[in-house]
Amino acid sequence: MDTRDIRTPQHYLTTSQLARELGLHEITLIRWRARGEGPSFVRLSPRAVRYPRTAVDAWMAENT
């Protein structure tokens, strides 16, 4: 059984990290969030957004 805590930092990506991984500009992800598009995200504060790795992987599987 995997006993790692799923809330560890490596399981969440910043907008910058995800943009780099997808080969997009950060503004694209910002626009997608505003339109309700793209991978699911978690808003930690008005300015802090994180993308759960599981949500990114699921979104990629559905959209590639």
Stockholm file with secondary structure:
# STOCKHOLM 1.0

chainA/1-64         MDTRDIRTPQHYLTTSQLARELGLHEITLIRWRARGEGPSFVRLSPRAVRYPRTAVDAWMAENT
#=GR chainA/1-64 SS CCCCCTTSGGGEECHHHHHHHHTCCHHHHHHHHHHTCSSCCEESSSSCEEEEHHHHHHHHHHHC
#=GC SS_cons        CCCCCTTSGGGEECHHHHHHHHTCCHHHHHHHHHHTCSSCCEESSSSCEEEEHHHHHHHHHHHC
//
